[in-house]
Amino acid sequence: MNTIVYFHGYGSSSKSDKVDRLKARFPDCEVLAFDANIDPEIAKAEVGDSIMFNLINDMHSDDCLVFVGTSLGAWLANELSDKFGCKAILVNPCYNPAESLKKYGVSSDILEKYNVMSDIANLRKKFVVDFEDEVIDHMPLISKLSREKIVGNKRVNEVTFVNGVGHRFNGSEWDLVMNNIAKEM
């Protein structure tokens, strides 16, 4: 069975309506979502273990595994997609959590544990970004992606730009994300 793992953003949870919409759109897929701790070390360990536990019977399956993350969840999805070797769709990703989370009063002990998103120039990773995002400045990510866009004659990654959607992709714009997921299945 194909599996979609949804990673929520800061201040959200695994009970997001996005999870319900994914389940409705992809009834033949298993849709998983787990609450993530703000501490990235704990989040990577706990969520990674939860994914592993849920996939243990399908480890050698040819079925598709896609990670979908929004905001800080996109950062975590990016980190864990490398570990699991799967595709990732990263929506308004938090490229540099240590910088983005400062304004929310997250302790410096936690902020120091974050790194900027790694291995973003990867064919398995797709980005959906709103230039008018009111929460995250995406210019550092876009700058990094544009520098790494072409390797030889190959396109390295795909970025879908939208305008005026906002940070959360709560309305019909989530359909755009689900269309991207459908292409990966």
Secondary structure, 3 states (H helix, E strand, C coil): CCEEEEECCCCCCCCCHHHHHHHHHCCCCEEEECCCCCCHHHHHHHHHHHHHHHHHHHCCCCCCEEEEEECHHHHHHHHHHHHHCCEEEEECCCCCHHHHCHHHCCCHHHHCCCCCCCCCCCCCEEEEEECCCCCCCCHHHHHHHHHCCEECCEECCEEEEECCCCCCCCCCCHHHHHHHHHHHC
